[in-house]
Each structure stands twice: as C-alpha cells, then as structure tokens.
Amino acid sequence: MNKPGVAALTFPLAPGELARGRDIVAIETVIVDVPTTRRHRLSNTEVTVQSYVIVRVALADGTLGYGEAATLGGPRWAEESVEAIKANIDRYLAPAIMGQSVLAFEANQLAMQKAASRNNAARGGVDAALFDAAGKSLGLPASQFLGGALRDRIEVLWALASGDADQEIAEAQAKLAAREHRRFKIKLGFHSPADDMARLARIVEALPGCEIICDVNQGWSEATAIRYLPRLAELGVVLIEQPLLPGLVGATARVAARSPIPIMTDEAAFTGPEIVAQALAGAGSVYSLKLVKSGGLLELKRAAAIAQDCGMELYGGCLLETALGAAAHLAVFAGLPRLEWGCEHFGPNIVKTDLTNGEVVIRDFHIHCPQGPGLGVTINEAALRSLARKV
C-alpha cells in the first residue's frame, strides 16, 4: 500500500531501458585556440594563446556532456599536446567506452587506462565529459557522484607571470581593488635568479598584507635553490612550487630540509606511487592537484587522499583551464575534507573568451562552485565554433 501523500511509482521503461538510455553513443573532439589577456611565462615556455581539446559526449537519451583537456605551450609542461590528445581520444579512448553506461565511472576509467597508457590530460577531458553528461541526465551535480560537496566557494589566487614588474604590480592592484584576488603566485625561473629576486622584492613591497607564493617551474638547480632560500624567506614567501626538475628527488629533499618555507610538489608526481615517493623522501609537504596529472575526477580525489595520508597539505592547481576545465576541478575540490591552500583556478579570467555562459564566478576573493547539474556550466556554442581550429 502506498503511504499517504506519496504517489505510486511507475516504470514506463522496460527493464534495462533506463540503463540503455544513459549509454554512450557518441564522443566528439575539437581543438580550440583561445587568446589570453596577457603573456603568461614559465621557465621553459610562454603562452599568449592557450589551446584546449573540448570533448562532447552524447548519451542515448539525448543528453550532451562536455569536458576539457588542457596543455600549456604544447608538449613542454608534460608529454601531451592538443594534437596528440585529440588523436588519442578519437582513435583509442572513445572506442574503448562506446556503448557503455555513462554511470559506470570506474569501469570506463579502467577501460581508458587499458586503451592508452599515461595520456592523463586526454583521459581527464573525457572523464569530465562523462561526469557532466551523467549529472545532466539525472539532474544532479557531478559532486554528488564524488561523495557530495562540503563547500560552495574556494579562495582563489592569481598568477603574476609576465616578467614585467610594473605590469604585474598594476595587474595585482587591480585584482585587489576588484576584490577578486588577494593571494598571488609569482612565476620565477625565466630571468636570472638575481633579477627574479629584484622583481619579487618590488612586487612584495607594492602588495603589503598579501600572501605570496613562488613557482619556479623546475627552473633552478639545487645549489641555486639553497642560495636563494634565505632571500625568499626574508621577502615573506609562504610556499615554493617545484623548484627543481622532476626526478631529482634526493636533491629536492635536501632543498626542502634546508628551507623554512614549505615546498610544493607539482610536475614531480602524477601517480599515487610518485606522490608516496616524494612524501617519503621529504621532497615536498604540499601537493598540487591537477586533473591533467590524475586523468579523471575519481583519480584526482584519490590523489588527494594519498597525499593527505602521507602528511601532505593540498593545493588546487591549474593549467590555465577555461571555466569548463575549472568546473571539473571544482566538482572534486568542493568535496575534499581539506584543501588547506585553496586553489588557483584563475584561468576563466585570463582567457579573452569564455567558452561557457558565465556560470563560474570569481567574487570576494573566492571562486564560486557552479551549482547546476553535471559540472554546472553550459557551453557558449557560438564562442566554441569561432575558436575551433580548422583541421
């Protein structure tokens, strides 16, 4: 007997049809090239146009889901380029999961891992589209599939990376005035260390009370890092990201042992075993979380758990993702028990054209997690068409 006030349940679909309605029937990819608002420099490259692979997944019930795979200046930050990402999705990853239920998150991730080794950015882009499609099909935010959200906003920092101190100071002061950012990451390693220290000192002096992080992007040697650690401490830097090349675990551990400032591991650890190795060696006490390293939303949450179990604190890293890529990260970050260092998903505000319809908002020094179904964003189809690379 039905309880009062509760409608009787009906099942208009035959057994199995509900699952088939959420089967994956198509996966499409397109490369987009999006100009940035200013030059963004790292120790080994610079970017004025940021490229992405946009992934669209179609379900049998007509639902569309979108994901994004980002790189930074081609295959320099890691081994993947957008051209390789698109080819590997089209040829290997998409066929591996075609016809499967979009709700089979673990099975689909295992199938993609079997189809293509590494290719973390490619897998991450497809996985984000799957979570988006699943959530939109069921009317649920993607964070529900990851344990639920604990927060709806995260403090977000801005990266200063043009190399021109005057421009960077003006940019940071504008961000402060607009109440968008009060924490800043300064990119080092593309000038001489002495010139970088002079530039950094000017920026710190111009931004009293602001928290400053430095990212060397693998640009220093052990000796250089040891030499300049005291100066970074004098300037009040609170965190140093990836000062040495990945693989130099012992050297990075010696730097960390001498540093009064915590060292953050980024490019040196993509996988769980790599995170553990860094932690056991004492090479880093903070870990930068990125979808392009973990290769999927569940995998990103696992990376966070591994790092925390090893005693590391967490930082939400980015690779200049658009609002679409940021939304995928936020779906994970929203549900992490701890995210001590906030995140740096300023990408939506550094690209000149938003690929979404404005659902990701930075306000009052926080990035606000979109609240709609799936990843919580919708695609600006006109912008996507105008920026799509003609191949």
N, C-alpha and C positions, 0 to 999 in steps of 0.2 A: 504494500500500500504506500502511496506517495505521502510524504509529510505535507501538512497544510502549508500553502503558500509556495510550494516548490513544484515547478512544472515537471511533468513526466519527461524522462529522457527519450529522445528518438534518435534513430540511427538511419538517416536517409541513404547512407552509403553501404554497399555490401562489404562484408569482411575483407580487409586487405586494400580496399579502395582509398581509405583515408591515408594509409602509408604511401600508396602509389601516387596520390595527389601531391605529395611532397618529394617525389623522386626528382632527381636532377636530370633535365632533358637537354640543356644546352649550356655551354661555357664559352664566352667570347672575351677577347682581349683587345685592347687598343693602347698604343703608346701616346702619351700627351707630353708636350714640352711647354712648361709654364715659366714665363719670365719672373724673376724676383725683383723686389723693390730696390735692392742694392746688392753690390758684390758681397758674396759670402766666402771667406777664405779659410782654408785649413792649411796644415803644414805641407801637404803634398798636392793640393789642388785648389781651385776656386770655382765658384758657381755664380753665373748670372741668369742662367736658365736651368730650372730643375725639371728633370724628366721622371715620369712615372709610368707604370703599366696599370691601367684600370681594368679590373676583372668584373664581368657581368655574368651572374648565374641565373638561369631560368628554371623554374620548377613546373611540374605538370599542372599545378593548379593556377598557373599564370603569374605567380609571384616572381619578382625580379630582386636580386640581391647584388650589392656592389662591394668590391674590395679594392685595395690599392697596394702595389708593391713599389717601394721607393729605392733609389740608389743615390749616390752623391758624386757627381762628376764622372760617371762611368764606373768601370770596374777597378777603382782605386781604393775606395774605402773597404770593399770586400771584392770577392771574385765575380760577382754578378753584374751584368749590365742590363739595361732595359731591353735591349735586343735579345739577349740570351734568356731573360725572364719570359718574354713573350713566346719565344720559340719553344722553351721547355714546358710552359703551361699548355700550349696548343698541341704539342706532339706527345708529351708524356703524362703530365699531371691530369689534364682534363679527361683523356680516355680512361684513366685508372679509376675514376669515380663516377663516370657517366652511368646513369640509370640507378644509382644508389640513392637511398633516402638521405635527404639533407640533414636529418636529425641523427644520423649515425656518425657523430663527430669523431669518436675515437677510431672507428673503422676507416673512415675517409682519410684521416691523418696518417694512419698506418699504410694505407694503400698508396698515398702520395709519397711517403718516405721510401717505400719499396720501389716506386717508379722512378725516383730521381734522388740520388744521394746529395746531401747538403741542399743547395738551391733553397735556402731558408727564406729569402725575400719572395721568391715565386710561390712557395707553399703558403707563406703568411698572407699573401694577397688573395689567393684562392680561399683559404680558410676564413678570412674576414668576410668574403662574399657569401660563403656558406652560412655563417652565423647571422649575417644581415638578412639573407633570404629566409632562414628558419624563423627568426624573430618576427619578420614582417608577415610570414604566412600564418603564424599563431597569434599575432598581436601582442608579442612580448618583447621587452628589451633584451638585447643579447646578454647583458649582465646576469639575467635570470638563469641562463644555461651554465653560468660560471659560479653559481653559489649566491647570487644576489648582491646588490650594491650596499655599501656601507657609507658612502659619501656621494654628494652630488656636485662637488666642486673641489678643485685641487689648486694649490698655489703654483703659479707658473712663472718661470724665469725667461729672460730674453737674452739671446746671444749677441755679443758685440764682436764682429768678425770682419770688418772692412780693412783693418790695419791702419786707419787714419784716426788718430786720437781725437782731433777736433770734431770729425763727423760722428764718431762713436759717442762722445760726450753729449753732443746735441741730440742724438737719437735717444740715448738713455734718459736724458732730462725730459724729452717729450713723452716718453713712456711713463715716467713718474707722474708728470702733470696730468696725463690722461687716466691715471690710476689703473694702468694695465699691468705694469711690472715694477717691482722694487728689488728684485734679485737679478743679478746679471752674471752671465758666463762670458769670460774674455778668452778668445781664441789666441793661443800663443804658438810659436814654432815656425812661423813663416818669416819673421825678422830674426836678426841675431838676438841671442838672449839678453845682451845689454840693452839693445834698442827696445826689446819687448818689456823689460823692467821699467825703462823710462816712460814708455807708453802707458803701462799699467799704473804707474805711480800717478800720472796725470788723471787717469780715469777715476782712481780711488779718491783722490783729493776732490774731484768735482762731484762725487756722489756720496757725501757723508751719510752714514747710517745705513747704507745699502749693503746687502750681503753679496760678496764677490767670490765666484768660483772660477778657476782657470782650467782650460782644456788645452793640453799640449799636442793632442792628436799624434802621439807616438814620435814626436819631433826631437826629443832630447836623448842624449846618452846618459849613462849612469853618472859619470863624472859631472856633466853639466847640471843634472838634476840636483846632485849633492851640493854643488857650488851655489846654486840659486835658491835652495830651500830656505835659508835664513832670511833672504830678502822677501820672499813671498810671505813668510810669517810676519815680518815687520809691517808689511802692507795690509795685513789682516785678512788674507785669503783664507777661506774656510774649507776648501776642498780642491784637490788637484786631480784632474782626469787623465788617465792613460799617458803618463809622461814618456814611457819607453815603448819600443816595438813589442808586439805580441811574441811570445816565445822566450823572451828574456826574463823568465820567472825569477831566477835567483837574483839577478841584478835589480829587478823591480822590488823584490823583497828587501834587499839591502837599502834601497832608497826609502821604502816605507818604514823600515826600522829606525832610520835617522830623522824621519820627518815628523815635526809636531803637528802637521796638517794631514788629515786623512787622505789616502789615495783611493781613487775610484777606478775600478776595472771596467773597461768597455770592450774594445776590439780584442782583448786578450782572452775573452771567454764567451763562446757562443753556446756550448753544450753544457749539460749538467756536470759531466766529469771535468770539464775545463773550469767551471765555477769552483768545484771542490778543490782542484789542484791549486788554483790561485789562493783560495782561502787557507788551505793547509800550509802553503809556503809563506803566508803572511804578506802576499803581494798586493793585497787590497782589502779595505774594510768597508767599502761601499760598492754596490753593483749597479750598473746601468742597464735597465730593462729595455729591450727593443724587439719589436715583432720581427724585424728583418734578421735578427740573430736567432730567435727561438723557432720561427717558422710556423707559428699558429697560436691562437688565443689560449687554448688549454696548455700548450707547451710554455707560453710566456708565464702563465700563473705557476706552472711547475718550477720554472727557473727562479721565480721569486721565492718560492718555498725552499728550494735548495739553498739559495744564497742566505736566507734568513736562518735556516737550520745550521749553517756554517758560521753564524755570528755576524754576517754582513748586513749593513743597512741598505735600503733600497732607494733608487733614484729613477724616475721615469724619463728615459732618454728618448731622443727623436732623431730622425734623419731628414728633417725638413719636409715631413709629410704635409699634405693638404688637410683640410678639415675632414675628409673621408678617412685618411690614414690615422689622423689624430683620434677620431671617434672610435676606431677599432681598439686603439691603445686604452682609451678612457673606459671602454667596456670592461677591460681587465683591471685597470688601476682602481676603478670605483669600488671593487670588491676585495682588494687586498687588505688584510688585517692591519698592516703597517706600510706606510710609504713616507719614510722619515724626511726625505729630501724633496718632496713634491715632484714636479715634472717640468719639462722644458718644451712642451708642445706649442711653440710659437709659430710653427710652420704655416698655419692658416693665415697669419698676418704678415708673412714675409713674401708670399706669392702674390702677384698682382691680380690674379683672377681666381676667385673661389669656385671650385667645381661643384659645391653644394649650394643649398639655398639659405645659408646663413644660420644653420642650427647650432653651430659651435661658436660660443661667445666667450670672449675674454673681458672680464669686468671686475673691478675692485680687487685687482691683483690675482685673480683666480680664473682658471679655465673651467667653464661650467659644463658638466657632462650632459649631452643631449638626452632627452627623456622619451623620445618616441620609440616605436617598435624597431627591432633589429638594432643597427648601430645608431639609430636615432637621427639620421640625416637623409636628405633626398638629393638627387643629382640634378644639377643645372645642365640639362641636355644641350642647350644652345652653347654654353661655355665648353662642354666636352667636345662637341663637334668642331668648334672653331679652333681648338688647341690640339686636336688629334693629328698625329703625324701621318702624312700621306706616304704610304709604302707601296 
